[in-house]
Amino acid sequence: MDSPHSEATGAAIRAEGFGLKGPRGWAFRGIAVDAAPGSLVAVTGPSGSGRTCLLLALTGRMKPAEGWARVGGHQLPRKMAAVRRISALGQVPGVSELDPALTVAEHLRERVMLQRRYDGSVRALLRSPARRRAEARALIEEALAAAGLDLDSLPKRDRTSVRDLERLEALRLSVALAMIQRPRLLAVDDTDMKLSDAERAAAWALLRSLADGGTTVLAVCGDAPAEADTTVTTTQTGAEGGATSGEGAADAFATTGSA
């Protein structure tokens, strides 16, 4: 089976005057992006300045209100569904989160089943159960390798509950789940939150390796790392109130449309 990067080149991202408005006002405005395929794009800015909403808008999961963007050749907002098909979310609080009650194995099996249901060809569905199991195992192994998650290092290997994972391990698992989709664009929120210096370096090394392998990576962070090819900075939107952390992000996501 091909590697998670082999079937698609990363998606180029272009945007100008890009803005999104939620029920509390503008989440972000005036964003410009110019990122080549396979870039590592750091999204920075103060808390509440629309970083998460920008991540969701550029992956086709929130509808922008002004300006334009093109992701992998697909114009936003006209081609939001097409952008969703080529993108995947890692950890995004309130939108794409790990279930603390499930084990690592349960998360992986569930993601493979969803991928097969929504993206499988008729030919794939007609394959024997043994072959489907073998392909699922191979896909999981490749995704884990891409995310750098070593099951042998976990307390109970793949039977380890998410609640027992360290934060960096949880990040790697969320990335592995996303890579099962073989995306051209991977989006990760809160990349460096609550990580030690060593863990932060490991997290950025992981995302850098994915970008070097061909996947364009959008990563929200507190400070842009040296590994980033491009940095996009959001700013506070002022009196209208664009708070997009916690409840604000959920409100905007519900109002503008989600996938």
Residue frames as qw, qx, qy, qz and C-alpha x, y, z in Angstrom:
[[0.000, 0.889, 0.459, 0.000, 0.00, 0.00, 0.00],
 [0.362, 0.613, -0.051, 0.701, 1.24, 3.50, -0.72],
 [0.327, -0.198, -0.493, 0.782, 2.33, 5.81, 2.06],
 [0.040, 0.771, 0.538, -0.339, -0.06, 8.46, 3.34],
 [0.021, -0.715, 0.145, 0.684, 1.80, 11.08, 1.31],
 [0.348, -0.143, 0.738, 0.561, 2.17, 9.23, -1.97],
 [0.288, 0.538, 0.762, 0.216, -1.24, 9.72, -3.52],
 [0.085, 0.927, 0.321, 0.174, -1.52, 13.52, -3.30],
 [0.440, 0.265, -0.172, 0.841, 0.66, 16.58, -3.32],
 [0.173, -0.474, -0.510, 0.696, 0.10, 19.16, -0.64],
 [0.178, 0.819, 0.513, 0.186, -2.45, 21.88, -1.29],
 [0.287, 0.210, -0.030, 0.934, -1.30, 25.41, -2.10],
 [0.144, -0.753, -0.575, 0.286, -3.11, 28.10, -0.08],
 [0.206, 0.232, 0.150, 0.939, -3.76, 31.57, -1.41],
 [0.153, -0.769, -0.608, 0.124, -5.95, 34.18, 0.29],
 [0.218, 0.203, 0.014, 0.954, -6.45, 37.94, 0.16],
 [0.326, -0.248, 0.068, -0.910, -8.66, 40.16, 2.31],
 [0.520, -0.223, -0.815, -0.124, -10.05, 36.98, 3.89],
 [0.208, -0.239, 0.465, -0.826, -12.53, 37.54, 6.71],
 [0.395, -0.338, -0.846, -0.123, -15.16, 35.70, 8.73],
 [0.291, -0.337, 0.216, -0.869, -17.98, 37.14, 10.81],
 [0.310, -0.259, -0.905, 0.131, -19.77, 35.33, 13.62],
 [0.307, -0.758, -0.547, -0.177, -22.60, 36.26, 16.00],
 [0.487, -0.732, -0.157, 0.450, -20.21, 38.31, 18.14],
 [0.125, 0.906, -0.218, -0.341, -18.72, 40.27, 15.26],
 [0.639, 0.631, -0.439, -0.033, -15.70, 39.70, 13.09],
 [0.930, -0.314, 0.105, 0.162, -13.68, 36.65, 14.03],
 [0.528, -0.344, 0.351, 0.693, -10.85, 37.77, 11.73],
 [0.470, 0.853, 0.176, -0.140, -10.42, 40.17, 8.80],
 [0.245, 0.906, -0.328, -0.104, -7.89, 41.16, 6.18],
 [0.728, -0.371, 0.552, 0.168, -5.96, 37.89, 6.18],
 [0.580, 0.677, -0.393, -0.225, -3.50, 37.27, 3.36],
 [0.770, -0.303, 0.556, 0.082, -1.86, 33.89, 2.78],
 [0.638, 0.636, -0.389, -0.196, 0.56, 32.67, 0.11],
 [0.561, -0.445, 0.695, -0.059, 1.76, 29.15, 0.87],
 [0.451, 0.401, -0.706, -0.371, 3.16, 26.63, -1.58],
 [0.925, -0.124, -0.277, -0.230, 2.19, 22.94, -1.53],
 [0.840, -0.054, -0.397, 0.366, 3.97, 21.11, 1.26],
 [0.096, 0.584, -0.294, 0.750, 4.45, 24.23, 3.39],
 [0.432, -0.438, -0.667, 0.421, 4.37, 24.41, 7.17],
 [0.058, -0.615, -0.164, -0.769, 2.20, 27.43, 7.92],
 [0.292, -0.270, -0.657, 0.640, 2.19, 28.82, 11.48],
 [0.196, -0.708, -0.395, -0.552, -0.96, 30.70, 12.49],
 [0.400, -0.176, -0.521, 0.733, -0.20, 33.06, 15.36],
 [0.194, -0.558, -0.180, -0.787, -1.94, 35.87, 17.19],
 [0.205, -0.228, 0.611, -0.729, -3.36, 36.70, 20.60],
 [0.055, 0.295, 0.942, -0.152, -5.99, 34.49, 22.17],
 [0.248, 0.682, 0.545, -0.420, -9.43, 35.40, 20.84],
 [0.085, 0.594, -0.305, -0.739, -8.09, 36.87, 17.59],
 [0.772, 0.445, -0.002, -0.454, -9.66, 34.26, 15.32],
 [0.010, -0.514, 0.834, 0.201, -6.84, 31.76, 14.88],
 [0.401, 0.099, 0.905, -0.106, -9.09, 28.71, 15.24],
 [0.550, 0.652, 0.362, -0.376, -11.77, 30.18, 12.99],
 [0.301, 0.729, -0.475, -0.390, -9.14, 30.91, 10.32],
 [0.187, -0.269, 0.941, 0.086, -8.01, 27.29, 10.55],
 [0.460, 0.363, 0.782, -0.213, -11.59, 26.09, 10.07],
 [0.462, 0.757, 0.070, -0.456, -12.32, 28.54, 7.27],
 [0.203, 0.655, -0.640, -0.347, -9.25, 27.53, 5.28],
 [0.141, -0.092, 0.984, 0.058, -10.24, 23.87, 5.58],
 [0.335, -0.189, -0.627, -0.678, -13.75, 24.52, 4.28],
 [0.338, -0.386, -0.833, 0.208, -15.50, 24.09, 7.62],
 [0.035, -0.691, -0.398, 0.602, -16.54, 27.70, 8.22],
 [0.437, 0.684, 0.448, 0.375, -17.95, 30.05, 5.61],
 [0.357, -0.178, -0.046, 0.916, -16.01, 33.30, 5.10],
 [0.157, 0.810, 0.468, -0.317, -17.82, 36.62, 4.80],
 [0.287, 0.929, -0.112, -0.205, -15.38, 38.63, 2.68],
 [0.091, -0.676, 0.680, 0.270, -12.29, 38.37, 0.53],
 [0.890, 0.294, -0.255, -0.237, -11.26, 35.22, -1.26],
 [0.428, -0.530, 0.732, 0.032, -9.17, 32.11, -0.75],
 [0.818, 0.353, -0.376, -0.253, -8.09, 29.24, -2.96],
 [0.531, -0.480, 0.686, -0.131, -7.01, 25.95, -1.37],
 [0.506, -0.042, 0.834, 0.216, -5.66, 23.19, -3.59],
 [0.022, 0.080, 0.641, 0.763, -7.16, 24.98, -6.59],
 [0.173, -0.610, -0.763, -0.126, -10.63, 25.18, -5.00],
 [0.019, -0.440, 0.022, -0.897, -12.19, 28.59, -4.48],
 [0.240, -0.452, -0.742, 0.432, -13.69, 29.45, -1.11],
 [0.505, -0.082, 0.717, -0.474, -16.50, 29.73, -0.19],
 [0.707, 0.298, -0.262, -0.586, -17.90, 28.30, -3.44],
 [0.762, 0.216, -0.608, -0.056, -16.04, 25.00, -3.18],
 [0.423, -0.574, 0.532, -0.456, -16.12, 24.36, 0.57],
 [0.952, -0.067, 0.222, -0.202, -17.09, 20.71, 0.13],
 [0.816, 0.484, -0.231, 0.216, -14.17, 20.11, -2.21],
 [0.108, 0.683, -0.532, 0.489, -11.76, 21.67, 0.27],
 [0.703, -0.410, 0.421, -0.401, -13.15, 19.50, 3.06],
 [0.986, 0.157, 0.007, -0.053, -12.47, 16.41, 0.96],
 [0.704, 0.486, -0.320, 0.407, -8.76, 17.22, 0.63],
 [0.011, -0.593, 0.476, -0.649, -8.23, 18.41, 4.21],
 [0.708, -0.358, -0.605, 0.071, -8.24, 16.81, 7.63],
 [0.302, -0.802, 0.193, -0.478, -8.34, 18.13, 11.17],
 [0.480, 0.088, -0.738, 0.466, -5.97, 17.10, 13.90],
 [0.271, -0.507, -0.651, 0.495, -6.81, 18.40, 17.35],
 [0.073, -0.387, -0.152, -0.907, -9.25, 21.32, 17.29],
 [0.008, 0.200, 0.760, -0.618, -10.97, 21.85, 20.68],
 [0.418, 0.409, 0.368, -0.723, -14.75, 21.83, 20.39],
 [0.635, 0.511, -0.259, -0.518, -14.67, 20.53, 16.83],
 [0.840, 0.271, -0.470, 0.005, -12.29, 17.59, 16.48],
 [0.315, -0.642, 0.577, -0.394, -11.35, 16.09, 19.82],
 [0.401, 0.128, -0.905, 0.069, -10.24, 12.75, 21.17],
 [0.731, -0.493, -0.211, -0.421, -12.69, 10.88, 23.38],
 [0.106, -0.606, 0.691, -0.379, -10.92, 10.35, 26.73],
 [0.781, -0.158, 0.473, -0.374, -12.97, 7.20, 27.41],
 [0.913, 0.396, -0.054, -0.078, -11.81, 5.41, 24.26],
 [0.735, -0.385, 0.380, 0.408, -8.54, 3.59, 23.79],
 [0.008, -0.582, 0.516, 0.628, -5.98, 4.34, 21.11],
 [0.178, 0.040, 0.925, 0.334, -7.00, 1.18, 19.23],
 [0.239, 0.642, 0.703, -0.191, -10.69, 2.10, 19.35],
 [0.136, 0.795, -0.040, -0.589, -9.98, 5.55, 17.93],
 [0.049, -0.421, 0.718, 0.552, -7.90, 4.09, 15.10],
 [0.210, 0.249, 0.932, 0.162, -10.44, 1.41, 14.19],
 [0.228, 0.743, 0.510, -0.369, -13.29, 3.91, 14.22],
 [0.107, 0.730, -0.248, -0.628, -11.41, 6.30, 11.93],
 [0.096, -0.192, 0.860, 0.463, -10.60, 3.55, 9.44],
 [0.223, 0.469, 0.853, -0.039, -14.25, 2.47, 9.39],
 [0.198, 0.814, 0.248, -0.487, -15.40, 6.05, 8.76],
 [0.004, 0.581, -0.532, -0.616, -12.82, 6.49, 6.04],
 [0.169, 0.057, 0.934, 0.310, -13.98, 3.29, 4.35],
 [0.236, 0.631, 0.705, -0.222, -17.63, 4.36, 4.56],
 [0.186, 0.875, 0.155, -0.419, -17.23, 7.86, 3.16],
 [0.138, 0.766, -0.476, -0.410, -14.32, 7.44, 0.81],
 [0.498, -0.167, 0.836, 0.160, -14.29, 3.78, -0.23],
 [0.397, 0.280, -0.549, -0.680, -14.84, 2.70, -3.81],
 [0.899, 0.018, 0.010, -0.437, -17.26, -0.05, -4.77],
 [0.747, 0.363, -0.544, 0.114, -14.27, -2.21, -5.67],
 [0.085, 0.405, -0.702, 0.580, -12.82, -1.75, -2.17],
 [0.636, -0.178, 0.364, -0.657, -16.11, -2.74, -0.57],
 [0.927, 0.176, -0.173, -0.282, -16.12, -5.96, -2.58],
 [0.346, 0.516, -0.747, 0.237, -12.73, -7.07, -1.31],
 [0.718, -0.258, -0.643, 0.059, -12.59, -10.03, 1.04],
 [0.540, -0.830, -0.053, -0.129, -12.79, -9.36, 4.79],
 [0.826, -0.310, 0.083, 0.464, -9.24, -10.67, 5.22],
 [0.511, 0.372, 0.175, 0.755, -7.90, -8.26, 2.63],
 [0.155, -0.838, -0.162, -0.497, -9.82, -5.33, 4.12],
 [0.708, -0.698, -0.022, 0.110, -8.38, -6.14, 7.55],
 [0.764, -0.067, 0.140, 0.626, -4.86, -6.33, 6.14],
 [0.286, 0.594, 0.206, 0.723, -5.29, -3.00, 4.35],
 [0.400, -0.860, -0.140, -0.283, -6.68, -1.40, 7.51],
 [0.787, -0.508, 0.031, 0.350, -3.70, -2.62, 9.53],
 [0.631, 0.184, 0.188, 0.730, -1.27, -1.30, 6.94],
 [0.039, 0.762, 0.217, 0.609, -3.02, 2.08, 6.79],
 [0.579, -0.808, -0.079, -0.072, -2.96, 2.38, 10.58],
 [0.804, -0.288, 0.094, 0.513, 0.70, 1.42, 10.77],
 [0.471, 0.402, 0.210, 0.757, 1.62, 4.00, 8.13],
 [0.187, -0.838, -0.183, -0.478, -0.40, 6.73, 9.85],
 [0.716, -0.684, -0.026, 0.140, 1.20, 5.93, 13.21],
 [0.738, -0.040, 0.144, 0.658, 4.64, 6.03, 11.63],
 [0.241, 0.637, 0.218, 0.699, 3.89, 9.39, 9.99],
 [0.391, -0.833, -0.084, -0.383, 2.76, 10.76, 13.38],
 [0.296, 0.488, -0.663, 0.485, 5.71, 9.23, 15.23],
 [0.679, -0.411, 0.272, -0.544, 3.46, 7.43, 17.71],
 [0.358, 0.274, -0.889, 0.081, 5.15, 4.30, 19.06],
 [0.759, -0.399, -0.256, -0.446, 2.51, 2.05, 20.58],
 [0.790, -0.079, -0.511, 0.330, 5.16, 0.11, 22.51],
 [0.250, 0.238, -0.378, 0.859, 5.97, 3.27, 24.46],
 [0.492, -0.440, -0.090, -0.745, 2.40, 3.60, 25.80],
 [0.407, -0.351, 0.684, -0.494, 1.45, 2.13, 29.21],
 [0.682, 0.138, 0.682, -0.225, -0.93, -0.43, 27.72],
 [0.284, 0.011, 0.708, 0.647, 0.13, -0.19, 24.08],
 [0.177, -0.241, -0.482, -0.823, -2.95, 0.33, 21.88],
 [0.430, -0.573, -0.696, -0.052, -5.26, -0.49, 24.81],
 [0.281, -0.205, -0.334, 0.876, -4.16, 2.72, 26.52],
 [0.071, 0.827, 0.552, -0.077, -7.06, 5.10, 27.17],
 [0.318, 0.695, 0.100, 0.637, -6.78, 8.59, 25.76],
 [0.423, -0.876, -0.017, -0.233, -7.13, 10.01, 29.28],
 [0.803, -0.489, 0.187, 0.283, -3.83, 8.30, 30.15],
 [0.696, 0.458, 0.127, 0.539, -1.87, 9.82, 27.26],
 [0.357, -0.470, -0.028, 0.807, 0.64, 12.59, 27.73],
 [0.331, 0.778, 0.141, -0.515, -0.20, 15.75, 25.80],
 [0.117, 0.576, -0.632, -0.505, 2.43, 15.14, 23.12],
 [0.199, 0.041, 0.971, 0.125, 1.20, 11.56, 22.69],
 [0.361, 0.626, 0.604, -0.337, -2.37, 12.82, 22.30],
 [0.255, 0.748, -0.226, -0.569, -1.17, 15.27, 19.66],
 [0.009, -0.343, 0.860, 0.379, 0.54, 12.45, 17.79],
 [0.294, 0.307, 0.902, -0.078, -2.61, 10.33, 17.96],
 [0.365, 0.737, 0.316, -0.474, -4.78, 13.14, 16.61],
 [0.186, 0.656, -0.510, -0.525, -2.33, 13.60, 13.74],
 [0.157, -0.108, 0.962, 0.196, -2.31, 9.86, 13.03],
 [0.376, 0.519, 0.721, -0.264, -6.11, 9.82, 12.87],
 [0.335, 0.788, -0.016, -0.517, -6.05, 12.72, 10.43],
 [0.047, 0.546, -0.716, -0.433, -3.38, 11.09, 8.26],
 [0.452, 0.175, 0.874, -0.018, -5.59, 8.03, 7.78],
 [0.480, 0.749, 0.343, -0.302, -7.56, 10.28, 5.42],
 [0.628, 0.093, 0.381, 0.672, -4.42, 10.91, 3.35],
 [0.129, 0.922, 0.285, -0.227, -5.10, 14.64, 3.27],
 [0.553, 0.537, 0.060, 0.634, -3.42, 17.23, 1.12],
 [0.050, -0.613, 0.214, -0.759, -3.93, 19.73, 3.94],
 [0.586, -0.374, -0.660, 0.285, -3.65, 19.01, 7.68],
 [0.150, -0.702, 0.066, -0.693, -4.88, 21.53, 10.26],
 [0.623, -0.276, -0.617, 0.393, -3.85, 21.40, 13.92],
 [0.240, -0.845, -0.056, -0.475, -4.96, 23.78, 16.69],
 [0.574, -0.757, 0.255, -0.180, -3.14, 24.65, 19.93],
 [0.822, 0.376, -0.396, 0.163, 0.01, 22.99, 18.65],
 [0.460, 0.336, -0.560, 0.602, 2.37, 24.15, 21.39],
 [0.497, -0.613, 0.066, -0.610, -0.06, 24.64, 24.27],
 [0.756, -0.524, 0.304, -0.248, 1.10, 23.22, 27.63],
 [0.936, 0.218, -0.147, 0.234, 4.16, 21.55, 26.13],
 [0.592, -0.646, 0.198, 0.440, 7.64, 21.65, 27.60],
 [0.147, 0.771, -0.427, -0.448, 10.45, 23.04, 25.47],
 [0.205, -0.257, 0.910, 0.252, 11.51, 19.53, 24.50],
 [0.421, 0.441, 0.785, -0.110, 7.94, 18.48, 23.71],
 [0.343, 0.824, 0.091, -0.441, 7.37, 21.65, 21.69],
 [0.032, 0.610, -0.663, -0.432, 10.49, 20.92, 19.64],
 [0.290, 0.027, 0.949, 0.121, 9.26, 17.36, 19.04],
 [0.428, 0.639, 0.561, -0.306, 5.83, 18.60, 17.98],
 [0.312, 0.821, -0.174, -0.446, 7.26, 21.00, 15.43],
 [0.117, -0.415, 0.841, 0.326, 9.69, 18.37, 14.17],
 [0.424, 0.304, 0.851, -0.060, 6.68, 16.11, 13.57],
 [0.426, 0.787, 0.321, -0.310, 4.75, 18.75, 11.61],
 [0.088, 0.747, -0.490, -0.440, 7.90, 19.70, 9.69],
 [0.277, -0.177, 0.914, 0.238, 8.37, 16.07, 8.65],
 [0.461, 0.539, 0.691, -0.136, 4.76, 15.87, 7.41],
 [0.314, 0.868, -0.022, -0.383, 5.24, 19.02, 5.35],
 [0.063, -0.592, 0.715, 0.367, 8.52, 17.69, 3.97],
 [0.380, 0.084, 0.917, 0.091, 6.63, 14.52, 3.03],
 [0.029, 0.241, 0.656, 0.715, 4.22, 16.53, 0.88],
 [0.205, -0.712, -0.672, -0.019, 1.30, 17.47, 3.16],
 [0.034, 0.557, -0.058, 0.828, 0.59, 21.16, 3.63],
 [0.467, -0.424, -0.676, 0.381, 0.26, 21.84, 7.37],
 [0.164, -0.691, -0.043, -0.702, -1.66, 24.68, 9.06],
 [0.608, -0.282, -0.624, 0.402, -0.75, 24.92, 12.74],
 [0.270, -0.866, -0.076, -0.415, -2.12, 27.35, 15.32],
 [0.727, -0.109, -0.400, 0.547, 0.52, 28.25, 17.89],
 [0.337, -0.868, -0.178, 0.319, 1.60, 30.81, 20.43],
 [0.111, -0.787, 0.405, 0.452, 4.92, 31.54, 18.76],
 [0.811, 0.549, -0.154, -0.131, 5.94, 30.72, 15.21],
 [0.804, -0.380, 0.353, 0.292, 8.83, 28.24, 15.15],
 [0.065, -0.629, 0.551, 0.545, 11.93, 28.48, 13.01],
 [0.381, 0.065, 0.888, 0.249, 10.67, 25.42, 11.11],
 [0.427, 0.693, 0.495, -0.305, 7.71, 27.34, 9.64],
 [0.454, 0.253, 0.479, 0.707, 7.84, 28.32, 5.97],
 [0.093, -0.517, -0.291, -0.799, 5.10, 30.93, 6.34],
 [0.139, -0.319, -0.681, 0.645, 3.56, 32.78, 9.27],
 [0.181, -0.578, -0.464, -0.647, 0.04, 34.20, 9.26],
 [0.173, -0.127, -0.591, 0.778, -0.87, 36.51, 12.12],
 [0.210, -0.703, -0.594, -0.330, -4.38, 37.30, 13.27],
 [0.128, 0.166, -0.341, 0.916, -5.12, 40.42, 15.32],
 [0.078, 0.476, 0.701, -0.526, -7.86, 41.49, 17.69],
 [0.161, 0.507, 0.614, 0.582, -10.81, 42.82, 15.71],
 [0.010, 0.213, -0.126, 0.969, -11.64, 45.60, 18.13],
 [0.364, -0.027, 0.395, -0.843, -14.96, 46.86, 19.45],
 [0.717, 0.036, -0.385, -0.580, -17.12, 44.49, 17.45],
 [0.645, -0.354, 0.608, -0.299, -15.78, 41.62, 19.51],
 [0.716, 0.392, -0.508, -0.275, -14.24, 38.72, 17.67],
 [0.407, -0.458, 0.751, -0.245, -13.44, 36.39, 20.53],
 [0.793, 0.253, -0.425, -0.354, -13.04, 32.95, 19.04],
 [0.211, 0.239, -0.906, 0.279, -11.84, 30.77, 21.86],
 [0.150, 0.171, 0.838, -0.496, -14.20, 28.49, 23.72],
 [0.351, 0.590, 0.652, -0.323, -17.83, 29.50, 23.38],
 [0.248, 0.723, -0.144, -0.629, -17.09, 32.17, 20.78],
 [0.055, 0.339, -0.823, -0.453, -15.58, 29.69, 18.35],
 [0.198, 0.274, 0.940, -0.053, -18.46, 27.27, 18.83],
 [0.309, 0.694, 0.386, -0.523, -20.99, 30.05, 18.17],
 [0.231, 0.653, -0.395, -0.604, -19.25, 31.18, 15.01],
 [0.066, -0.160, 0.945, 0.277, -18.83, 27.60, 13.79],
 [0.263, 0.450, 0.831, -0.193, -22.56, 26.91, 14.23],
 [0.279, 0.745, 0.211, -0.568, -23.63, 30.19, 12.65],
 [0.207, 0.644, -0.484, -0.555, -21.45, 30.14, 9.53],
 [0.901, 0.269, -0.191, -0.281, -21.94, 26.47, 8.73],
 [0.382, -0.545, 0.746, -0.016, -20.02, 23.31, 9.50],
 [0.720, 0.296, -0.555, -0.294, -19.17, 19.96, 7.97]]
